[in-house]
Amino acid sequence: MPRRSARRESLEALPAVGRETDCELCLRPVARYTVHHLVPRAKGGNHGPKAVMCPTCHRQVHALFSEATLAKELNSIPLLQANPRVRQYLDWVRKQDGGAILRVRRANQRG
């Protein structure tokens, strides 16, 4: 059986244990979620604070920002929610069905 990379495993959806939970970023109720390290593990956040996010929000955050930016400038949910690029995304995603896993595109210029 092929071994999965650590990066892939960190983004893999975890079971919601029979109940919906809210994504801490978009606040939509979701049945599947991922755990996001607020300071990326590659930048020393292995044992730091984490947030529960829907897979779409988790992928979008990593598509918009580099790990260095996430570690230094956007290392909490309130800081992420206050960022103009994230706010624009949140305005859109909050209108979408919480059960849908939506396509995410990498930004041309990651911050």
ZADREN-372749 format. One line per field, with one value per atom (N, C-alpha, C): atom name; y, z, x. Coordinates in nm, 2 decimals, always signed. Layout:
BEGIN
atom [CA,...] .
Y [Y,...] .
Z [Z,...] .
X [X,...] .
// end
This chain:
BEGIN
atom [N,CA,C,N,CA,C,N,CA,C,N,CA,C,N,CA,C,N,CA,C,N,CA,C,N,CA,C,N,CA,C,N,CA,C,N,CA,C,N,CA,C,N,CA,C,N,CA,C,N,CA,C,N,CA,C,N,CA,C,N,CA,C,N,CA,C,N,CA,C,N,CA,C,N,CA,C,N,CA,C,N,CA,C,N,CA,C,N,CA,C,N,CA,C,N,CA,C,N,CA,C,N,CA,C,N,CA,C,N,CA,C,N,CA,C,N,CA,C,N,CA,C,N,CA,C,N,CA,C,N,CA,C,N,CA,C,N,CA,C,N,CA,C,N,CA,C,N,CA,C,N,CA,C,N,CA,C,N,CA,C,N,CA,C,N,CA,C,N,CA,C,N,CA,C,N,CA,C,N,CA,C,N,CA,C,N,CA,C,N,CA,C,N,CA,C,N,CA,C,N,CA,C,N,CA,C,N,CA,C,N,CA,C,N,CA,C,N,CA,C,N,CA,C,N,CA,C,N,CA,C,N,CA,C,N,CA,C,N,CA,C,N,CA,C,N,CA,C,N,CA,C,N,CA,C,N,CA,C,N,CA,C,N,CA,C,N,CA,C,N,CA,C,N,CA,C,N,CA,C,N,CA,C,N,CA,C,N,CA,C,N,CA,C,N,CA,C,N,CA,C,N,CA,C,N,CA,C,N,CA,C,N,CA,C,N,CA,C,N,CA,C,N,CA,C,N,CA,C,N,CA,C,N,CA,C,N,CA,C,N,CA,C,N,CA,C,N,CA,C,N,CA,C,N,CA,C,N,CA,C,N,CA,C,N,CA,C,N,CA,C,N,CA,C,N,CA,C,N,CA,C,N,CA,C,N,CA,C] .
Y [-0.12,+0.00,+0.12,+0.22,+0.34,+0.43,+0.49,+0.57,+0.71,+0.77,+0.91,+1.01,+1.12,+1.23,+1.29,+1.35,+1.42,+1.53,+1.60,+1.72,+1.67,+1.56,+1.51,+1.47,+1.41,+1.36,+1.48,+1.59,+1.70,+1.77,+1.76,+1.82,+1.72,+1.60,+1.50,+1.52,+1.50,+1.53,+1.42,+1.46,+1.37,+1.34,+1.23,+1.21,+1.30,+1.34,+1.43,+1.36,+1.24,+1.16,+1.17,+1.15,+1.15,+1.28,+1.39,+1.52,+1.63,+1.73,+1.84,+1.93,+1.99,+2.09,+2.22,+2.33,+2.45,+2.48,+2.52,+2.56,+2.69,+2.69,+2.81,+2.93,+2.91,+3.03,+3.08,+3.00,+3.04,+3.03,+2.96,+2.94,+2.86,+2.79,+2.71,+2.57,+2.51,+2.38,+2.28,+2.19,+2.09,+1.95,+1.85,+1.71,+1.66,+1.72,+1.68,+1.80,+1.78,+1.89,+1.85,+1.95,+1.93,+2.01,+1.97,+2.05,+2.13,+2.26,+2.36,+2.40,+2.39,+2.45,+2.60,+2.68,+2.82,+2.88,+2.82,+2.84,+2.71,+2.71,+2.59,+2.51,+2.38,+2.29,+2.31,+2.34,+2.37,+2.49,+2.58,+2.70,+2.69,+2.57,+2.55,+2.54,+2.52,+2.52,+2.38,+2.28,+2.14,+2.12,+2.19,+2.17,+2.30,+2.39,+2.51,+2.50,+2.62,+2.62,+2.57,+2.51,+2.45,+2.51,+2.50,+2.53,+2.43,+2.41,+2.31,+2.39,+2.34,+2.41,+2.31,+2.35,+2.27,+2.25,+2.14,+2.12,+2.24,+2.30,+2.41,+2.53,+2.57,+2.68,+2.65,+2.53,+2.49,+2.50,+2.45,+2.45,+2.60,+2.68,+2.82,+2.90,+2.88,+2.96,+2.92,+2.80,+2.76,+2.80,+2.81,+2.86,+3.01,+3.08,+3.23,+3.28,+3.21,+3.26,+3.16,+3.21,+3.12,+3.08,+2.98,+2.94,+3.05,+3.12,+3.23,+3.34,+3.37,+3.47,+3.42,+3.30,+3.24,+3.24,+3.21,+3.20,+3.34,+3.44,+3.57,+3.66,+3.66,+3.76,+3.71,+3.59,+3.53,+3.41,+3.42,+3.30,+3.29,+3.34,+3.32,+3.34,+3.28,+3.29,+3.44,+3.52,+3.66,+3.74,+3.71,+3.77,+3.72,+3.60,+3.54,+3.61,+3.61,+3.67,+3.82,+3.89,+4.03,+4.06,+3.97,+3.99,+4.01,+4.12,+4.15,+4.04,+3.96,+3.85,+3.74,+3.71,+3.61,+3.66,+3.78,+3.84,+3.82,+3.85,+3.84,+3.69,+3.60,+3.46,+3.42,+3.47,+3.43,+3.48,+3.60,+3.66,+3.56,+3.50,+3.41,+3.27,+3.21,+3.07,+3.06,+3.16,+3.15,+3.14,+3.16,+3.14,+3.00,+2.92,+2.79,+2.69,+2.57,+2.46,+2.41,+2.39,+2.35,+2.21,+2.13,+1.99,+1.98,+2.08,+2.08,+2.10,+2.02,+2.05,+2.12,+2.24,+2.33,+2.33,+2.36,+2.37,+2.50,+2.48,+2.59,+2.61,+2.73,+2.76,+2.84,+2.81,+2.87,+3.02,+3.11,+3.25,+3.27,+3.36,+3.39,+3.44,+3.53,+3.59,+3.55,+3.45,+3.42,+3.52,+3.56,+3.66,+3.60] .
Z [+0.00,+0.00,+0.00,-0.09,-0.10,+0.03,+0.06,+0.18,+0.14,+0.22,+0.19,+0.25,+0.19,+0.24,+0.36,+0.45,+0.56,+0.53,+0.42,+0.37,+0.33,+0.26,+0.22,+0.34,+0.43,+0.55,+0.63,+0.64,+0.72,+0.66,+0.53,+0.46,+0.45,+0.48,+0.46,+0.56,+0.51,+0.60,+0.71,+0.82,+0.94,+0.96,+1.01,+1.04,+1.14,+1.13,+1.22,+1.34,+1.36,+1.47,+1.49,+1.38,+1.38,+1.41,+1.40,+1.42,+1.34,+1.31,+1.23,+1.33,+1.28,+1.35,+1.26,+1.32,+1.24,+1.21,+1.08,+1.04,+1.11,+1.18,+1.25,+1.17,+1.04,+0.95,+0.89,+0.82,+0.74,+0.83,+0.94,+1.03,+0.98,+0.86,+0.81,+0.88,+0.91,+0.96,+0.86,+0.89,+0.80,+0.86,+0.78,+0.83,+0.83,+0.74,+0.73,+0.76,+0.83,+0.86,+0.86,+0.86,+0.87,+0.99,+1.03,+1.14,+1.08,+1.10,+1.04,+1.15,+1.13,+1.23,+1.20,+1.30,+1.28,+1.25,+1.31,+1.26,+1.19,+1.06,+0.99,+1.06,+1.05,+1.11,+1.06,+0.93,+0.87,+0.93,+1.00,+1.06,+1.21,+1.26,+1.41,+1.48,+1.42,+1.48,+1.51,+1.51,+1.53,+1.65,+1.76,+1.89,+1.92,+1.83,+1.86,+1.84,+1.84,+1.83,+1.69,+1.70,+1.58,+1.56,+1.44,+1.42,+1.33,+1.36,+1.28,+1.16,+1.04,+0.92,+0.82,+0.74,+0.63,+0.53,+0.45,+0.36,+0.26,+0.22,+0.12,+0.18,+0.30,+0.36,+0.39,+0.43,+0.46,+0.33,+0.22,+0.10,+0.05,+0.07,+0.02,+0.09,+0.22,+0.30,+0.25,+0.23,+0.18,+0.03,-0.04,-0.18,-0.19,-0.10,-0.10,-0.04,+0.06,+0.14,+0.15,+0.16,+0.18,+0.33,+0.36,+0.50,+0.59,+0.53,+0.60,+0.64,+0.55,+0.58,+0.68,+0.67,+0.77,+0.91,+0.92,+1.05,+1.11,+1.03,+1.08,+1.10,+1.00,+1.00,+1.02,+0.98,+0.99,+1.07,+1.20,+1.28,+1.38,+1.35,+1.43,+1.34,+1.39,+1.31,+1.29,+1.40,+1.38,+1.28,+1.28,+1.18,+1.04,+1.02,+0.89,+0.85,+0.93,+0.90,+0.86,+0.92,+0.90,+0.77,+0.71,+0.59,+0.47,+0.39,+0.28,+0.18,+0.15,+0.05,+0.11,+0.24,+0.30,+0.32,+0.35,+0.36,+0.23,+0.12,-0.01,-0.03,+0.00,-0.01,+0.08,+0.20,+0.30,+0.26,+0.20,+0.15,+0.04,-0.04,-0.14,-0.08,+0.00,+0.04,+0.14,+0.22,+0.31,+0.24,+0.11,+0.03,-0.02,-0.01,-0.06,+0.04,-0.01,+0.08,+0.16,+0.29,+0.38,+0.35,+0.29,+0.26,+0.13,+0.05,-0.08,-0.06,-0.13,-0.13,-0.26,-0.25,-0.37,-0.42,-0.55,-0.61,-0.57,-0.54,-0.50,-0.60,-0.64,-0.73,-0.66,-0.68,-0.62,-0.68,-0.59,-0.63,-0.72,-0.81,-0.90,-0.81,-0.72,-0.63,-0.48,-0.42,-0.29,-0.19,-0.10,+0.00,+0.11] .
X [+0.08,+0.00,+0.09,+0.06,+0.15,+0.13,+0.25,+0.25,+0.20,+0.11,+0.06,+0.16,+0.17,+0.26,+0.19,+0.27,+0.22,+0.13,+0.17,+0.09,-0.05,-0.06,-0.19,-0.28,-0.22,-0.29,-0.34,-0.27,-0.32,-0.44,-0.46,-0.57,-0.69,-0.67,-0.77,-0.89,-1.01,-1.12,-1.13,-1.17,-1.19,-1.34,-1.38,-1.52,-1.57,-1.70,-1.76,-1.83,-1.81,-1.85,-2.00,-2.08,-2.22,-2.30,-2.23,-2.30,-2.23,-2.31,-2.25,-2.17,-2.07,-2.00,-1.99,-1.96,-1.94,-1.80,-1.78,-1.64,-1.61,-1.50,-1.46,-1.43,-1.41,-1.38,-1.51,-1.58,-1.70,-1.83,-1.82,-1.93,-2.05,-2.03,-2.13,-2.13,-2.25,-2.25,-2.20,-2.11,-2.06,-2.05,-2.06,-2.06,-1.91,-1.83,-1.69,-1.60,-1.49,-1.40,-1.26,-1.17,-1.03,-0.97,-0.86,-0.79,-0.68,-0.69,-0.59,-0.50,-0.37,-0.27,-0.27,-0.30,-0.30,-0.16,-0.06,+0.08,+0.12,+0.15,+0.18,+0.29,+0.27,+0.37,+0.51,+0.52,+0.65,+0.72,+0.64,+0.69,+0.69,+0.69,+0.70,+0.57,+0.46,+0.33,+0.27,+0.36,+0.31,+0.23,+0.26,+0.19,+0.11,+0.10,+0.03,-0.12,-0.19,-0.33,-0.38,-0.50,-0.56,-0.70,-0.76,-0.90,-0.96,-1.09,-1.17,-1.23,-1.20,-1.25,-1.31,-1.40,-1.45,-1.34,-1.34,-1.23,-1.21,-1.32,-1.31,-1.24,-1.27,-1.20,-1.06,-1.03,-0.89,-0.80,-0.85,-0.78,-0.77,-0.88,-0.87,-0.77,-0.76,-0.66,-0.52,-0.49,-0.36,-0.34,-0.44,-0.43,-0.40,-0.45,-0.44,-0.30,-0.25,-0.14,-0.03,+0.09,+0.21,+0.21,+0.29,+0.30,+0.37,+0.46,+0.52,+0.42,+0.33,+0.23,+0.13,+0.09,+0.00,+0.07,+0.19,+0.26,+0.28,+0.31,+0.35,+0.23,+0.14,+0.03,-0.11,-0.13,-0.27,-0.28,-0.23,-0.22,-0.34,-0.45,-0.57,-0.69,-0.81,-0.93,-0.97,-0.97,-1.01,-0.92,-0.79,-0.70,-0.73,-0.76,-0.80,-0.93,-1.03,-1.16,-1.15,-1.06,-1.04,-0.97,-0.90,-0.82,-0.92,-0.89,-0.98,-1.00,-0.89,-0.91,-0.99,-0.98,-1.06,-1.20,-1.22,-1.36,-1.44,-1.37,-1.43,-1.47,-1.38,-1.41,-1.53,-1.53,-1.63,-1.77,-1.78,-1.90,-1.96,-1.88,-1.93,-1.96,-1.87,-1.89,-2.00,-2.03,-2.15,-2.28,-2.29,-2.41,-2.42,-2.31,-2.31,-2.36,-2.40,-2.44,-2.32,-2.34,-2.24,-2.19,-2.27,-2.23,-2.15,-2.14,-2.07,-1.92,-1.84,-1.70,-1.67,-1.63,-1.62,-1.48,-1.47,-1.34,-1.26,-1.14,-1.05,-0.94,-0.91,-0.80,-0.69,-0.57,-0.46,-0.45,-0.42,-0.41,-0.28,-0.29,-0.17,-0.06,-0.09,+0.01,-0.03,+0.04,+0.01,+0.07,+0.00,+0.05,+0.13] .
// end
